[in-house]
Amino acid sequence: ADISRFGYADDVSFARHLVQDVGLAVVPGSSFFPTAEEGAALVRFAFPKRLSTLARAVEKLHQI
């Protein structure tokens, strides 16, 4: 997901916000690139196996 529209400086600060304030865990995009700058506007979501867990995550994302 491209985070630039949410106004966070980088992927790590956005990921921290999602964990601390929303209750969703994501992986900063910079973790997947040779240089941090390449993934600084991205986060990676993992989709759980249970649909109920995914539905709760969608509800939380709609609140931000």
All heavy atoms as TSV, in Angstrom:
chain	resi	resn	atom	element	x	y	z
A	1	ALA	N	N	0.852	-1.178	0.000
A	1	ALA	CA	C	0.000	0.000	0.000
A	1	ALA	C	C	0.897	1.240	0.000
A	1	ALA	O	O	1.854	1.305	0.757
A	1	ALA	CB	C	-0.892	-0.003	1.223
A	2	ASP	N	N	0.586	2.194	-0.835
A	2	ASP	CA	C	1.344	3.441	-0.896
A	2	ASP	C	C	0.849	4.361	0.212
A	2	ASP	O	O	-0.322	4.724	0.256
A	2	ASP	CB	C	1.157	4.102	-2.262
A	2	ASP	CG	C	1.989	5.342	-2.447
A	2	ASP	OD1	O	2.462	5.919	-1.447
A	2	ASP	OD2	O	2.172	5.745	-3.595
A	3	ILE	N	N	1.728	4.736	1.126
A	3	ILE	CA	C	1.337	5.516	2.304
A	3	ILE	C	C	1.458	7.017	2.118
A	3	ILE	O	O	1.085	7.773	3.005
A	3	ILE	CB	C	2.173	5.103	3.525
A	3	ILE	CG1	C	3.650	5.380	3.275
A	3	ILE	CG2	C	1.943	3.655	3.866
A	3	ILE	CD1	C	4.401	5.658	4.523
A	4	SER	N	N	1.953	7.495	0.995
A	4	SER	CA	C	2.220	8.915	0.824
A	4	SER	C	C	0.981	9.781	1.044
A	4	SER	O	O	1.083	10.896	1.548
A	4	SER	CB	C	2.824	9.192	-0.549
A	4	SER	OG	O	1.964	8.748	-1.568
A	5	ARG	N	N	-0.177	9.289	0.754
A	5	ARG	CA	C	-1.399	10.086	0.914
A	5	ARG	C	C	-1.821	10.273	2.367
A	5	ARG	O	O	-2.688	11.083	2.668
A	5	ARG	CB	C	-2.533	9.472	0.115
A	5	ARG	CG	C	-2.946	8.111	0.632
A	5	ARG	CD	C	-4.055	7.530	-0.200
A	5	ARG	NE	N	-4.344	6.205	0.280
A	5	ARG	CZ	C	-5.237	5.416	-0.217
A	5	ARG	NH1	N	-5.928	5.816	-1.247
A	5	ARG	NH2	N	-5.440	4.227	0.266
A	6	PHE	N	N	-1.220	9.528	3.286
A	6	PHE	CA	C	-1.583	9.636	4.694
A	6	PHE	C	C	-0.759	10.662	5.467
A	6	PHE	O	O	-1.000	10.901	6.642
A	6	PHE	CB	C	-1.488	8.266	5.381
A	6	PHE	CG	C	-2.494	7.287	4.854
A	6	PHE	CD1	C	-2.091	6.266	4.023
A	6	PHE	CD2	C	-3.824	7.390	5.181
A	6	PHE	CE1	C	-3.006	5.351	3.528
A	6	PHE	CE2	C	-4.755	6.496	4.687
A	6	PHE	CZ	C	-4.341	5.470	3.857
A	7	GLY	N	N	0.249	11.243	4.840
A	7	GLY	CA	C	1.002	12.314	5.467
A	7	GLY	C	C	2.101	11.890	6.428
A	7	GLY	O	O	2.575	12.718	7.207
A	8	TYR	N	N	2.526	10.654	6.388
A	8	TYR	CA	C	3.614	10.213	7.255
A	8	TYR	C	C	4.941	10.362	6.536
A	8	TYR	O	O	5.019	10.222	5.330
A	8	TYR	CB	C	3.396	8.771	7.706
A	8	TYR	CG	C	2.290	8.685	8.721
A	8	TYR	CD1	C	0.970	8.595	8.318
A	8	TYR	CD2	C	2.558	8.761	10.074
A	8	TYR	CE1	C	-0.060	8.569	9.238
A	8	TYR	CE2	C	1.542	8.721	11.010
A	8	TYR	CZ	C	0.237	8.633	10.580
A	8	TYR	OH	O	-0.781	8.608	11.497
A	9	ALA	N	N	5.976	10.621	7.295
A	9	ALA	CA	C	7.290	10.874	6.716
A	9	ALA	C	C	7.868	9.645	6.010
A	9	ALA	O	O	8.558	9.782	5.012
A	9	ALA	CB	C	8.254	11.354	7.792
A	10	ASP	N	N	7.591	8.471	6.535
A	10	ASP	CA	C	8.155	7.257	5.955
A	10	ASP	C	C	7.352	6.028	6.371
A	10	ASP	O	O	6.410	6.129	7.149
A	10	ASP	CB	C	9.626	7.099	6.345
A	10	ASP	CG	C	9.830	7.065	7.847
A	10	ASP	OD1	O	9.010	6.469	8.571
A	10	ASP	OD2	O	10.815	7.654	8.313
A	11	ASP	N	N	7.752	4.911	5.839
A	11	ASP	CA	C	7.061	3.650	6.084
A	11	ASP	C	C	7.130	3.206	7.538
A	11	ASP	O	O	6.169	2.666	8.077
A	11	ASP	CB	C	7.622	2.562	5.170
A	11	ASP	CG	C	9.130	2.368	5.331
A	11	ASP	OD1	O	9.842	3.356	5.595
A	11	ASP	OD2	O	9.598	1.230	5.171
A	12	VAL	N	N	8.234	3.473	8.196
A	12	VAL	CA	C	8.401	3.041	9.589
A	12	VAL	C	C	7.459	3.816	10.507
A	12	VAL	O	O	6.800	3.229	11.372
A	12	VAL	CB	C	9.869	3.180	10.035
A	12	VAL	CG1	C	10.024	2.852	11.507
A	12	VAL	CG2	C	10.769	2.275	9.187
A	13	SER	N	N	7.350	5.123	10.322
A	13	SER	CA	C	6.453	5.914	11.173
A	13	SER	C	C	4.988	5.538	10.914
A	13	SER	O	O	4.184	5.485	11.845
A	13	SER	CB	C	6.685	7.411	10.990
A	13	SER	OG	O	6.471	7.810	9.661
A	14	PHE	N	N	4.644	5.253	9.660
A	14	PHE	CA	C	3.275	4.840	9.359
A	14	PHE	C	C	2.988	3.466	9.966
A	14	PHE	O	O	1.922	3.255	10.561
A	14	PHE	CB	C	3.044	4.817	7.855
A	14	PHE	CG	C	1.632	4.496	7.467
A	14	PHE	CD1	C	0.583	5.317	7.832
A	14	PHE	CD2	C	1.352	3.362	6.723
A	14	PHE	CE1	C	-0.727	5.021	7.469
A	14	PHE	CE2	C	0.052	3.054	6.349
A	14	PHE	CZ	C	-0.986	3.891	6.720
A	15	ALA	N	N	3.927	2.546	9.846
A	15	ALA	CA	C	3.759	1.218	10.436
A	15	ALA	C	C	3.608	1.321	11.951
A	15	ALA	O	O	2.756	0.649	12.543
A	15	ALA	CB	C	4.944	0.324	10.076
A	16	ARG	N	N	4.403	2.157	12.571
A	16	ARG	CA	C	4.309	2.359	14.025
A	16	ARG	C	C	2.925	2.903	14.397
A	16	ARG	O	O	2.310	2.458	15.367
A	16	ARG	CB	C	5.411	3.302	14.497
A	16	ARG	CG	C	5.463	3.432	16.009
A	16	ARG	CD	C	6.673	4.230	16.476
A	16	ARG	NE	N	7.888	3.480	16.199
A	16	ARG	CZ	C	8.889	3.924	15.430
A	16	ARG	NH1	N	8.829	5.115	14.887
A	16	ARG	NH2	N	9.952	3.181	15.231
A	17	HIS	N	N	2.424	3.859	13.631
A	17	HIS	CA	C	1.083	4.408	13.883
A	17	HIS	C	C	0.025	3.310	13.802
A	17	HIS	O	O	-0.854	3.220	14.662
A	17	HIS	CB	C	0.776	5.523	12.874
A	17	HIS	CG	C	-0.673	5.819	12.726
A	17	HIS	ND1	N	-1.401	6.443	13.721
A	17	HIS	CD2	C	-1.543	5.549	11.723
A	17	HIS	CE1	C	-2.665	6.552	13.321
A	17	HIS	NE2	N	-2.765	6.017	12.112
A	18	LEU	N	N	0.102	2.481	12.759
A	18	LEU	CA	C	-0.897	1.428	12.612
A	18	LEU	C	C	-0.864	0.449	13.781
A	18	LEU	O	O	-1.912	0.023	14.257
A	18	LEU	CB	C	-0.694	0.681	11.289
A	18	LEU	CG	C	-1.084	1.444	10.025
A	18	LEU	CD1	C	-0.804	0.592	8.790
A	18	LEU	CD2	C	-2.532	1.867	10.055
A	19	VAL	N	N	0.311	0.114	14.258
A	19	VAL	CA	C	0.419	-0.824	15.383
A	19	VAL	C	C	-0.082	-0.176	16.673
A	19	VAL	O	O	-0.934	-0.732	17.371
A	19	VAL	CB	C	1.869	-1.318	15.563
A	19	VAL	CG1	C	2.032	-2.072	16.873
A	19	VAL	CG2	C	2.274	-2.196	14.393
A	20	GLN	N	N	0.411	1.012	16.990
A	20	GLN	CA	C	0.114	1.642	18.277
A	20	GLN	C	C	-1.288	2.231	18.362
A	20	GLN	O	O	-1.931	2.150	19.408
A	20	GLN	CB	C	1.141	2.730	18.572
A	20	GLN	CG	C	2.523	2.190	18.799
A	20	GLN	CD	C	3.566	3.288	18.961
A	20	GLN	OE1	O	3.344	4.450	18.637
A	20	GLN	NE2	N	4.734	2.908	19.453
A	21	ASP	N	N	-1.759	2.838	17.287
A	21	ASP	CA	C	-3.016	3.583	17.347
A	21	ASP	C	C	-4.207	2.871	16.716
A	21	ASP	O	O	-5.347	3.159	17.048
A	21	ASP	CB	C	-2.847	4.942	16.665
A	21	ASP	CG	C	-1.739	5.764	17.306
A	21	ASP	OD1	O	-1.541	5.656	18.531
A	21	ASP	OD2	O	-1.065	6.511	16.577
A	22	VAL	N	N	-3.960	1.959	15.783
A	22	VAL	CA	C	-5.045	1.298	15.072
A	22	VAL	C	C	-5.161	-0.172	15.452
A	22	VAL	O	O	-6.230	-0.753	15.408
A	22	VAL	CB	C	-4.862	1.459	13.538
A	22	VAL	CG1	C	-5.989	0.804	12.771
A	22	VAL	CG2	C	-4.761	2.938	13.157
A	23	GLY	N	N	-4.037	-0.784	15.828
A	23	GLY	CA	C	-4.046	-2.193	16.205
A	23	GLY	C	C	-3.838	-3.135	15.036
A	23	GLY	O	O	-4.252	-4.289	15.083
A	24	LEU	N	N	-3.178	-2.638	13.968
A	24	LEU	CA	C	-2.863	-3.466	12.801
A	24	LEU	C	C	-1.361	-3.531	12.627
A	24	LEU	O	O	-0.679	-2.518	12.713
A	24	LEU	CB	C	-3.467	-2.870	11.528
A	24	LEU	CG	C	-4.971	-2.858	11.415
A	24	LEU	CD1	C	-5.383	-2.128	10.158
A	24	LEU	CD2	C	-5.506	-4.282	11.400
A	25	ALA	N	N	-0.857	-4.711	12.363
A	25	ALA	CA	C	0.579	-4.869	12.145
A	25	ALA	C	C	0.867	-4.965	10.655
A	25	ALA	O	O	0.210	-5.723	9.940
A	25	ALA	CB	C	1.089	-6.117	12.857
A	26	VAL	N	N	1.819	-4.180	10.194
A	26	VAL	CA	C	2.286	-4.212	8.808
A	26	VAL	C	C	3.805	-4.235	8.841
A	26	VAL	O	O	4.414	-3.955	9.870
A	26	VAL	CB	C	1.792	-3.000	7.986
A	26	VAL	CG1	C	0.277	-2.974	7.912
A	26	VAL	CG2	C	2.318	-1.698	8.553
A	27	VAL	N	N	4.404	-4.538	7.712
A	27	VAL	CA	C	5.863	-4.539	7.605
A	27	VAL	C	C	6.272	-3.323	6.776
A	27	VAL	O	O	5.750	-3.123	5.679
A	27	VAL	CB	C	6.373	-5.836	6.940
A	27	VAL	CG1	C	7.889	-5.824	6.832
A	27	VAL	CG2	C	5.898	-7.053	7.706
A	28	PRO	N	N	7.188	-2.494	7.285
A	28	PRO	CA	C	7.649	-1.351	6.498
A	28	PRO	C	C	8.227	-1.809	5.161
A	28	PRO	O	O	8.977	-2.773	5.085
A	28	PRO	CB	C	8.741	-0.727	7.374
A	28	PRO	CG	C	8.394	-1.158	8.769
A	28	PRO	CD	C	7.822	-2.530	8.610
A	29	GLY	N	N	7.865	-1.102	4.101
A	29	GLY	CA	C	8.315	-1.459	2.762
A	29	GLY	C	C	9.812	-1.415	2.585
A	29	GLY	O	O	10.379	-2.148	1.770
A	30	SER	N	N	10.472	-0.560	3.360
A	30	SER	CA	C	11.926	-0.441	3.235
A	30	SER	C	C	12.642	-1.745	3.576
A	30	SER	O	O	13.789	-1.942	3.181
A	30	SER	CB	C	12.441	0.693	4.116
A	30	SER	OG	O	12.083	0.485	5.469
A	31	SER	N	N	11.961	-2.650	4.254
A	31	SER	CA	C	12.549	-3.943	4.605
A	31	SER	C	C	12.781	-4.829	3.392
A	31	SER	O	O	13.540	-5.788	3.463
A	31	SER	CB	C	11.629	-4.694	5.565
A	31	SER	OG	O	11.392	-3.945	6.724
A	32	PHE	N	N	12.136	-4.514	2.279
A	32	PHE	CA	C	12.167	-5.385	1.107
A	32	PHE	C	C	13.001	-4.843	-0.051
A	32	PHE	O	O	12.985	-5.416	-1.134
A	32	PHE	CB	C	10.738	-5.641	0.615
A	32	PHE	CG	C	9.885	-6.310	1.650
A	32	PHE	CD1	C	9.024	-5.565	2.433
A	32	PHE	CD2	C	9.965	-7.674	1.863
A	32	PHE	CE1	C	8.239	-6.179	3.400
A	32	PHE	CE2	C	9.194	-8.291	2.825
A	32	PHE	CZ	C	8.332	-7.539	3.595
A	33	PHE	N	N	13.711	-3.750	0.153
A	33	PHE	CA	C	14.470	-3.124	-0.926
A	33	PHE	C	C	15.941	-2.989	-0.550
A	33	PHE	O	O	16.277	-2.912	0.635
A	33	PHE	CB	C	13.901	-1.733	-1.234
A	33	PHE	CG	C	12.542	-1.788	-1.866
A	33	PHE	CD1	C	11.394	-1.824	-1.083
A	33	PHE	CD2	C	12.399	-1.805	-3.241
A	33	PHE	CE1	C	10.136	-1.875	-1.662
A	33	PHE	CE2	C	11.152	-1.851	-3.829
A	33	PHE	CZ	C	10.013	-1.891	-3.041
A	34	PRO	N	N	16.818	-2.926	-1.555
A	34	PRO	CA	C	18.251	-2.775	-1.281
A	34	PRO	C	C	18.577	-1.484	-0.527
A	34	PRO	O	O	19.480	-1.452	0.297
A	34	PRO	CB	C	18.900	-2.762	-2.664
A	34	PRO	CG	C	17.908	-3.363	-3.586
A	34	PRO	CD	C	16.562	-3.090	-2.990
A	35	THR	N	N	17.844	-0.406	-0.825
A	35	THR	CA	C	18.013	0.837	-0.078
A	35	THR	C	C	16.668	1.214	0.529
A	35	THR	O	O	15.613	1.029	-0.100
A	35	THR	CB	C	18.512	1.995	-0.976
A	35	THR	OG1	O	17.523	2.265	-1.973
A	35	THR	CG2	C	19.845	1.654	-1.621
A	36	ALA	N	N	16.687	1.739	1.738
A	36	ALA	CA	C	15.453	2.079	2.450
A	36	ALA	C	C	14.591	3.065	1.677
A	36	ALA	O	O	13.361	2.987	1.713
A	36	ALA	CB	C	15.794	2.637	3.828
A	37	GLU	N	N	15.215	3.964	0.949
A	37	GLU	CA	C	14.473	4.994	0.226
A	37	GLU	C	C	13.518	4.394	-0.809
A	37	GLU	O	O	12.464	4.955	-1.100
A	37	GLU	CB	C	15.426	5.968	-0.463
A	37	GLU	CG	C	16.251	6.803	0.488
A	37	GLU	CD	C	17.453	6.057	1.069
A	37	GLU	OE1	O	17.944	5.092	0.436
A	37	GLU	OE2	O	17.889	6.429	2.170
A	38	GLU	N	N	13.886	3.280	-1.385
A	38	GLU	CA	C	13.055	2.660	-2.420
A	38	GLU	C	C	11.699	2.197	-1.883
A	38	GLU	O	O	10.713	2.195	-2.613
A	38	GLU	CB	C	13.780	1.477	-3.053
A	38	GLU	CG	C	14.985	1.876	-3.876
A	38	GLU	CD	C	15.675	0.665	-4.456
A	38	GLU	OE1	O	15.163	0.110	-5.443
A	38	GLU	OE2	O	16.718	0.276	-3.890
A	39	GLY	N	N	11.646	1.819	-0.630
A	39	GLY	CA	C	10.388	1.337	-0.055
A	39	GLY	C	C	9.805	2.255	0.989
A	39	GLY	O	O	8.859	1.886	1.685
A	40	ALA	N	N	10.316	3.471	1.089
A	40	ALA	CA	C	9.918	4.386	2.158
A	40	ALA	C	C	8.462	4.833	2.091
A	40	ALA	O	O	7.932	5.323	3.080
A	40	ALA	CB	C	10.835	5.609	2.177
A	41	ALA	N	N	7.798	4.662	0.975
A	41	ALA	CA	C	6.394	5.059	0.854
A	41	ALA	C	C	5.466	3.848	0.828
A	41	ALA	O	O	4.294	3.977	0.511
A	41	ALA	CB	C	6.188	5.895	-0.405
A	42	LEU	N	N	5.982	2.670	1.198
A	42	LEU	CA	C	5.194	1.442	1.096
A	42	LEU	C	C	5.142	0.687	2.416
A	42	LEU	O	O	6.064	0.768	3.221
A	42	LEU	CB	C	5.802	0.514	0.045
A	42	LEU	CG	C	5.973	1.081	-1.354
A	42	LEU	CD1	C	6.783	0.109	-2.208
A	42	LEU	CD2	C	4.616	1.342	-1.985
A	43	VAL	N	N	4.056	-0.017	2.633
A	43	VAL	CA	C	3.977	-1.006	3.710
A	43	VAL	C	C	3.415	-2.283	3.109
A	43	VAL	O	O	2.745	-2.261	2.081
A	43	VAL	CB	C	3.097	-0.547	4.901
A	43	VAL	CG1	C	3.724	0.622	5.621
A	43	VAL	CG2	C	1.683	-0.237	4.472
A	44	ARG	N	N	3.692	-3.390	3.761
A	44	ARG	CA	C	3.228	-4.680	3.259
A	44	ARG	C	C	2.261	-5.291	4.261
A	44	ARG	O	O	2.538	-5.374	5.457
A	44	ARG	CB	C	4.417	-5.612	3.052
A	44	ARG	CG	C	4.029	-6.926	2.452
A	44	ARG	CD	C	5.253	-7.743	2.160
A	44	ARG	NE	N	4.885	-8.948	1.452
A	44	ARG	CZ	C	5.746	-9.776	0.946
A	44	ARG	NH1	N	7.042	-9.544	1.054
A	44	ARG	NH2	N	5.349	-10.850	0.324
A	45	PHE	N	N	1.124	-5.714	3.751
A	45	PHE	CA	C	0.125	-6.386	4.561
A	45	PHE	C	C	0.198	-7.883	4.308
A	45	PHE	O	O	0.439	-8.312	3.187
A	45	PHE	CB	C	-1.294	-5.923	4.169
A	45	PHE	CG	C	-1.603	-4.517	4.561
A	45	PHE	CD1	C	-1.300	-3.470	3.706
A	45	PHE	CD2	C	-2.200	-4.231	5.770
A	45	PHE	CE1	C	-1.587	-2.167	4.059
A	45	PHE	CE2	C	-2.496	-2.935	6.128
A	45	PHE	CZ	C	-2.186	-1.902	5.266
A	46	ALA	N	N	-0.031	-8.659	5.334
A	46	ALA	CA	C	-0.178	-10.099	5.188
A	46	ALA	C	C	-1.648	-10.408	5.441
A	46	ALA	O	O	-2.250	-9.860	6.368
A	46	ALA	CB	C	0.692	-10.841	6.191
A	47	PHE	N	N	-2.230	-11.243	4.629
A	47	PHE	CA	C	-3.645	-11.537	4.777
A	47	PHE	C	C	-3.826	-12.823	5.577
A	47	PHE	O	O	-3.332	-13.879	5.194
A	47	PHE	CB	C	-4.309	-11.651	3.401
A	47	PHE	CG	C	-4.267	-10.360	2.664
A	47	PHE	CD1	C	-3.352	-10.163	1.648
A	47	PHE	CD2	C	-5.090	-9.325	3.020
A	47	PHE	CE1	C	-3.280	-8.955	0.978
A	47	PHE	CE2	C	-5.042	-8.116	2.354
A	47	PHE	CZ	C	-4.139	-7.930	1.329
A	48	PRO	N	N	-4.528	-12.730	6.703
A	48	PRO	CA	C	-4.739	-13.901	7.556
A	48	PRO	C	C	-5.670	-14.905	6.889
A	48	PRO	O	O	-6.397	-14.575	5.958
A	48	PRO	CB	C	-5.383	-13.314	8.810
A	48	PRO	CG	C	-6.034	-12.059	8.342
A	48	PRO	CD	C	-5.206	-11.545	7.210
A	49	LYS	N	N	-5.641	-16.097	7.387
A	49	LYS	CA	C	-6.466	-17.165	6.809
A	49	LYS	C	C	-7.942	-17.026	7.166
A	49	LYS	O	O	-8.803	-17.391	6.401
A	49	LYS	CB	C	-5.948	-18.521	7.248
A	49	LYS	CG	C	-4.595	-18.842	6.679
A	49	LYS	CD	C	-4.138	-20.196	7.116
A	49	LYS	CE	C	-2.762	-20.474	6.536
A	49	LYS	NZ	N	-2.254	-21.763	6.912
A	50	ARG	N	N	-8.229	-16.498	8.334
A	50	ARG	CA	C	-9.631	-16.375	8.745
A	50	ARG	C	C	-10.227	-15.079	8.202
A	50	ARG	O	O	-9.684	-14.002	8.398
A	50	ARG	CB	C	-9.750	-16.411	10.259
A	50	ARG	CG	C	-9.402	-17.777	10.833
A	50	ARG	CD	C	-9.638	-17.853	12.304
A	50	ARG	NE	N	-8.878	-16.776	12.954
A	50	ARG	CZ	C	-9.021	-16.421	14.214
A	50	ARG	NH1	N	-9.880	-17.033	14.975
A	50	ARG	NH2	N	-8.300	-15.451	14.726
A	51	LEU	N	N	-11.351	-15.181	7.535
A	51	LEU	CA	C	-12.006	-14.007	6.969
A	51	LEU	C	C	-12.462	-13.032	8.042
A	51	LEU	O	O	-12.480	-11.822	7.822
A	51	LEU	CB	C	-13.176	-14.419	6.085
A	51	LEU	CG	C	-12.788	-15.096	4.772
A	51	LEU	CD1	C	-14.029	-15.515	4.006
A	51	LEU	CD2	C	-11.928	-14.166	3.929
A	52	SER	N	N	-12.803	-13.528	9.217
A	52	SER	CA	C	-13.245	-12.635	10.293
A	52	SER	C	C	-12.112	-11.709	10.739
A	52	SER	O	O	-12.347	-10.542	11.042
A	52	SER	CB	C	-13.777	-13.441	11.483
A	52	SER	OG	O	-12.759	-14.283	12.017
A	53	THR	N	N	-10.894	-12.209	10.739
A	53	THR	CA	C	-9.740	-11.379	11.097
A	53	THR	C	C	-9.508	-10.318	10.036
A	53	THR	O	O	-9.255	-9.147	10.346
A	53	THR	CB	C	-8.481	-12.251	11.260
A	53	THR	OG1	O	-8.745	-13.247	12.249
A	53	THR	CG2	C	-7.284	-11.430	11.676
A	54	LEU	N	N	-9.612	-10.697	8.789
A	54	LEU	CA	C	-9.452	-9.749	7.694
A	54	LEU	C	C	-10.550	-8.692	7.726
A	54	LEU	O	O	-10.294	-7.503	7.522
A	54	LEU	CB	C	-9.447	-10.487	6.362
A	54	LEU	CG	C	-9.216	-9.647	5.125
A	54	LEU	CD1	C	-7.909	-8.874	5.223
A	54	LEU	CD2	C	-9.227	-10.510	3.889
A	55	ALA	N	N	-11.765	-9.075	8.023
A	55	ALA	CA	C	-12.877	-8.124	8.106
A	55	ALA	C	C	-12.632	-7.105	9.207
A	55	ALA	O	O	-12.906	-5.911	9.026
A	55	ALA	CB	C	-14.195	-8.869	8.338
A	56	ARG	N	N	-12.098	-7.534	10.346
A	56	ARG	CA	C	-11.773	-6.593	11.430
A	56	ARG	C	C	-10.694	-5.619	10.988
A	56	ARG	O	O	-10.726	-4.437	11.308
A	56	ARG	CB	C	-11.337	-7.348	12.684
A	56	ARG	CG	C	-12.504	-7.980	13.428
A	56	ARG	CD	C	-12.150	-8.404	14.844
A	56	ARG	NE	N	-10.884	-9.121	14.976
A	56	ARG	CZ	C	-10.731	-10.433	14.907
A	56	ARG	NH1	N	-11.779	-11.205	14.709
A	56	ARG	NH2	N	-9.558	-10.987	15.054
A	57	ALA	N	N	-9.714	-6.110	10.242
A	57	ALA	CA	C	-8.646	-5.231	9.749
A	57	ALA	C	C	-9.204	-4.177	8.801
A	57	ALA	O	O	-8.819	-3.003	8.873
A	57	ALA	CB	C	-7.563	-6.052	9.048
A	58	VAL	N	N	-10.102	-4.565	7.930
A	58	VAL	CA	C	-10.729	-3.606	7.005
A	58	VAL	C	C	-11.479	-2.539	7.784
A	58	VAL	O	O	-11.393	-1.352	7.474
A	58	VAL	CB	C	-11.639	-4.335	6.004
A	58	VAL	CG1	C	-12.486	-3.353	5.213
A	58	VAL	CG2	C	-10.823	-5.212	5.075
A	59	GLU	N	N	-12.219	-2.936	8.806
A	59	GLU	CA	C	-12.939	-1.972	9.635
A	59	GLU	C	C	-11.979	-0.954	10.267
A	59	GLU	O	O	-12.250	0.250	10.280
A	59	GLU	CB	C	-13.708	-2.692	10.733
A	59	GLU	CG	C	-14.902	-3.473	10.238
A	59	GLU	CD	C	-15.530	-4.314	11.325
A	59	GLU	OE1	O	-15.234	-4.106	12.528
A	59	GLU	OE2	O	-16.331	-5.195	10.983
A	60	LYS	N	N	-10.864	-1.430	10.767
A	60	LYS	CA	C	-9.882	-0.541	11.383
A	60	LYS	C	C	-9.266	0.415	10.362
A	60	LYS	O	O	-9.047	1.572	10.660
A	60	LYS	CB	C	-8.786	-1.350	12.085
A	60	LYS	CG	C	-9.281	-2.041	13.327
A	60	LYS	CD	C	-8.166	-2.792	14.001
A	60	LYS	CE	C	-8.682	-3.436	15.284
A	60	LYS	NZ	N	-7.589	-3.872	16.136
A	61	LEU	N	N	-8.999	-0.081	9.164
A	61	LEU	CA	C	-8.429	0.775	8.121
A	61	LEU	C	C	-9.406	1.859	7.705
A	61	LEU	O	O	-8.988	2.976	7.382
A	61	LEU	CB	C	-7.995	-0.063	6.922
A	61	LEU	CG	C	-6.736	-0.878	7.113
A	61	LEU	CD1	C	-6.526	-1.821	5.946
A	61	LEU	CD2	C	-5.526	0.037	7.277
A	62	HIS	N	N	-10.669	1.582	7.724
A	62	HIS	CA	C	-11.667	2.590	7.364
A	62	HIS	C	C	-11.734	3.715	8.399
A	62	HIS	O	O	-12.228	4.800	8.102
A	62	HIS	CB	C	-13.048	1.966	7.182
A	62	HIS	CG	C	-13.223	1.278	5.872
A	62	HIS	ND1	N	-13.212	1.938	4.664
A	62	HIS	CD2	C	-13.404	-0.034	5.571
A	62	HIS	CE1	C	-13.374	1.074	3.688
A	62	HIS	NE2	N	-13.480	-0.139	4.209
A	63	GLN	N	N	-11.230	3.477	9.588
A	63	GLN	CA	C	-11.262	4.479	10.650
A	63	GLN	C	C	-10.112	5.471	10.571
A	63	GLN	O	O	-10.145	6.486	11.259
A	63	GLN	CB	C	-11.259	3.788	12.020
A	63	GLN	CG	C	-12.494	2.961	12.263
A	63	GLN	CD	C	-12.399	2.163	13.535
A	63	GLN	OE1	O	-11.467	2.290	14.311
A	63	GLN	NE2	N	-13.380	1.311	13.766
A	64	ILE	N	N	-9.095	5.210	9.744
A	64	ILE	CA	C	-7.969	6.142	9.678
A	64	ILE	C	C	-8.126	7.114	8.545
A	64	ILE	O	O	-8.923	6.988	7.686
A	64	ILE	CB	C	-6.610	5.430	9.585
A	64	ILE	CG1	C	-6.521	4.585	8.321
A	64	ILE	CG2	C	-6.365	4.588	10.813
A	64	ILE	CD1	C	-5.116	4.041	8.072
